[in-house]
Amino acid sequence: MLIEQPPALLRALYPDAIWRMDPSKKEIYLTFDDGPIPRVTPWVLDTLESYGIRATFFMVADNARRHPRELAMVRERGHLLGNHTFHHVRGLQMGIRPYAEDVRLADSLLHTPLFRPPHGFMSPAQYAYVRRHFHIVMWDLVTRDYSRRLDGPAVLRKVKHYARNGSIVTFHDSLKSEEKLRYALPRAIEWLASEGYAFRTFDALVSSPPPSMAEGRRGQSLVTAAAR
């Protein structure tokens, strides 16, 4: 996904997804996709801790499985977890049943009501399924820290240009983002703070599960539900 801010057409595809928080409040929601990994995630955690900030980590559950220490670190330091599927799957390249199975496998490890689709796309059937079981949290600003065309200063400039009240900002705790992330993240935090932004997480969503959870046990066969 190479779009810094989602266009109206993309938002219209997933009308129940959360793209931006309250635009009347000078608040920023930092999120990190694709981790956890040993080389990057601990540095992100140390950086956030040095500024007294909590964030939300949308994890590829296979990474969390392979790196339980880093998973535990994120939890122990008070950050929120999000489901980013088990294998970082491309939804538009697979059917609803295998997609639902991958989401379910991730849920069995991460246990979070928050979900973000890899690459930002789902088929209509996948979207209909996921929204029954999760809060779908998208983004208001993708930093593109993974792009080979950008360097650290360019990533920082994108934050300064596109950040606004209620922005959900997406970085990546991944190897291909590491160099740019190490440059841009602390500088972005300092700039946002200097502009008067407060840093928030999705605690209200976590404490207010999707309606389907109230209808029965959340652990009921999600694959069965997807096949209906």
N, C-alpha and C positions, 0 to 999 in steps of 0.2 A: 504494500500500500504506500503510494508516494504522494498522497494528498495531505498537506499540513493540516487543513481544516476540512471536515467533511462537507461536501456540497449538499444542497437540499434534496437532490434526487437520492443520494445514498441514505440520508436520514429517513426519507420516506419509505425505503425498503423495510426498515425495522422501526416502526413508529413507537413501539413500547420500550425500545432500548434507551439507555441514558447516555446522552452525548455531552451534556453540560449540566453543571449544578446551578444553584441559584444565581442568576445574573445580577441580582441586586446586592450581592455580598462580595466584598473584595477578598475572595478566597480562591485558593489553588489546590487542586488534588493531584499530587504526584503519583504516578503509577509506573511500574517496571514490568516488562514482558520478557518471557522466554527462559528465565532462570529456573532454579538457582544453579549456579556453578561455582566451584571453589575459587577461581581466579578473580572473579568480578563481584559476586554478591557480597562477600564479607567487606570489601572496600566500600560498596554502596552503603551497607549498613553502618559502617564506621563514619562515613560522611554524613549520613542522615542524623546519626546520634550526636555528632559534633555540633549540629545546628538545632538539636532538640526537635526533630521532625519525624513524624510517622508517615508511612506511605502504604501503598497497596501493591502487592506483587502477584501478577497474573502468571502463574507457574505452568510450565510444561511438566506434567506430572511424572513423566519418565526421567526428567532431570532431577526432580525431587526424590524419586525412588533411588536414583544412583548417587545422590548427594544428600543423605539424611542429615548430616551435620549442618549443612547450610540451611536446609528446611527448618531444622530446630532453631537455628540462630534467628531466622526471620520471625518465627513464632515467639521466641523468648524475649525478643526486643520490642514486642508489642505491635508489630505491623500486621496488616490484614493480608489474607490470601485470596486469590482469585483462581478460578479454573480456566486454563488456557488449552484444554484438551490434554490427552495423555501423550500423543505423538506429534503435536503441532500439525494437525492434519489440515489439508486444503478441502474445505467443505464442498466447494463446487465440483470437485473431482471424485466425489464418492456419494453413495446413496445414504438414505436416512438411517438404516439399521446399523451399518458399520460406524457411522458418525455418532449415533447415540451410544453405541457400545464404547467408543473411545472416550466420550464425555463421562459415561458412567464409571469407567475405570479410573479416570482422573478424580472423580468425586469420591471414590472409595478411599483414596489416599489423602486428599486435600480437605474434604468436608467443609465446603464453603458455599454460601448461596450466591456468590458473585461469579459471573462468567464473562469472558471476552473471547470471541472467535478469532483464531489465527488468521492473519491477512485481512481481517475485517469483513469477510463475506461468509454468508450462509445461504443455502437454498431456502425457498419458502417453507418447505417441509421441516428442514432443520431448525429454522427460526421458530416455527410454530411449536416444535417440540421443546426447544431450550427454554423458551419464555414461560412454559408451564412449570418449570422446576427451578429457574434461576432468575436473579436480577441480571440483565444483560447490560454491562457497563462498557461503552465504547470510548470515544475520546473527543475532545474539542481541539486538541493540538498533538499531532505526531511530530516529534523532533527530527525524525529521519536520521537518527544517530547511527543507523545501520548502513547508510548509503555510502558507497565508495566515492560518490561524486562530491561528498561534503567533508570538510575537516571540522575540528572542534570549534573554532570561531564561527563557522557558518551555522553549526547547530545552535550555538548560543544566540546568534542573531535571530534565528527563527523563534526561539522562546521570547525574545524581547519584542519581536514584531507581532506575534500572534496571541500571546497570553492576554487574557481578559478575565473579568469577574466570572467565577464559576468554572474556569477552564479545567478540564481533565487532561493532564499533560502526560504523554507517554514517552518514556525512555526505555532502553533495553539493557538488562544486565546479561550481556552476551559477549562472546569473544570478538565478533566482528564490530561491535559497538564500543569496545573497551577504551581504545585510545581517545575517541571523541567524547565518550562519557566522562572520562577522568578530567578532561579539560572543561567540558561544558557544565556538568552537574553542579559543582560547588559555585561556579560563577553565576549560574542561573539562579540558584537558591539565594545568593547574596543580592542579586539584582532584584528579584521578586520581593524579597524582604524590604529592600530599600524603597520599593514602590508602594509599600504598605500592605502587601498581600499576607494573609494568614494561611497556614498550611493545614489542610483537613484530610480526613479519611472517611470512608463510607460506613461509619458505625451505624447510622440510622438504617441503612439498607440491611446490614447484617442482623440487626435486632428486629427487623420487620420482614420475615421471609415471604416469598411469593405465595399467592393464594393457594396454589396447589398443595403446598406443604400442610396447610390447615385441613385439607380434605382427607388426609390419611398419612401414613408413614412415608417419609421422604425416600426411604430406602426401597420402596416397592419397585418392581422391575421397570426401570426407565426404558429399557429396550422394548418391553411389552407396550408401554405407553406410547412409544414412538411409532409402533407399528399399527396403531389404531387408525 
